Amino acid sequence: MDHREEEEERDLRRLRQELRHDVEDIEAAAAELEDAKRPLVDALVDAGMDGRELHIDLPQRQLVGHVVHVGDTVFTLETRSGAAFLIEAERVVGVRISPSRGSSARVNRGHPRTMLAALRSHAVDGSNITLERTSGAPVRGTVGAASITHAQLSEPSGAIWLVPTTAIVAVSTGGIA
């Protein structure tokens, strides 16, 4: 091999190495972009499937439990006491995920996909619910109506609450856990 061929071979190796680095950089950027676009509910599915206990910080309280359901914008957390809270993901202040328990768990997907769907289901079945709000005490009653802008709850006394949907943090069908 003459000098020119050796130089061309070195140049070719250098170009291949640069190409490999460029491909690695592109793959890393693509993975970073996917992580940046990943919604909170997807991260909660992973934590739930790993059987991890979550500490969910809400505006006025903390709930501890396991994710048992994930919708499009909501998820259900089952607490240690067995209470279930349907939580609006964008109202969550923070999530602490415990170390893995080492056992997987089932996480249901689907209905209810949104808080509005859940409230409308409660309106149909007439169940008593507790609404956790961004501020103020929780509100208990039956859902009379649920719209894009607000939920209407009736207390046993006959008083009616109108709660803006933007103020709804979580819904439970039991009392306050």
Residue, then its C-alpha position, 0 to 999 in steps of 0.5 A: m500500500d503506498h502513502r496515498e492509499e494509507e492516507e485515504e484509509r486513515d481519512l476513511r476511518r476518521l470519517r467513519q468514526e465521526l459518522r458513528h459519533d454523529v449517529e450517537d449524538i442524534e440518537a441521544a438527542a432523539a431520546e432526550l426529545e422523547d423524554a421531554k415530550r413524555p406526559l406525567v401519566d406515562a411516568l406514573v404508568d411505569a412507576g405503577m407497573d413496577g409496583r412502586e409506592l408513590h407520595i403524591d403532593l397535592p395543593q392541600r395534602q399528600l396521598v400515599g399509595h399505588v397507581v391502579h389506573v391511568g387515563d389521558t389526564v387523570f390517574t387513580l391512586e389507591t391508598r394504604s387504607g384502600a381509598a381510591f382517588l382519581i387525581e387530575a395529573e396537571r394539579v399534582v404539585g410533585v411525586r416522590i417515587s419510592p425505590s422499586r419493590g421488585s414486584s410488578a403490578r397491573v395498571n388499568r388504562g382507559h375509562p375514565r380518561t378525563m376528570l369530566a368523564a369521571l364526573r359524568s359517570h358519577a352523575v349517572d350513578g348518583s354516588n356520593i363523592t368527595l371533591e378535593r379542590t386546589s384551595g378550600a375544604p373538600v366538598r362532599g355530595t352527589v354530582g348533579a351535572a358536570s360540564i366543561t367549566h364546572a361540576q354541580l354537587s348537591e349536599p344532603s342538606g339540599a345546598i348546591w356547590l358549583v366547583p370550577t373544573t380548574a379547581i378540581v384536584a381529585v375525586s374519591t367515592g369514600g370519605i376523606a382518607 
